[in-house]
Amino acid sequence: MKLKSNIAVSESGFMFDAGTGDSYSLNPTSKAIINLLNEGKSEAEIIDFFAKNYDVEKNIFEHNFHDFLSIINSMNLTEEN
């Protein structure tokens, strides 16, 4: 999954959709996910990254991660709609 090219993310976690003018505030976890998506990481790589680097069970993170992807997709922020 890839974010649309008109989505900008600041270092402070502010995300702006230049196409619609909508803005979003990201928490540290969602900011990390967005950054990893922007780096071209696969879903499996992101899940493994969080399972190894954070105190979270892999299956719990995977469920929440897919929920997050569904949300950003439904908000029309991704190229895969």
Buried (B, 14 or more C-beta within 10 A) or exposed (E): EEBBEEBEBEEEBEBBBEEEEEEBEBEEBBBBBBBBBEEEBEBEEBBBBBBEEEEBEEEEBBEBBEEBBEEBBEEEBBEEE
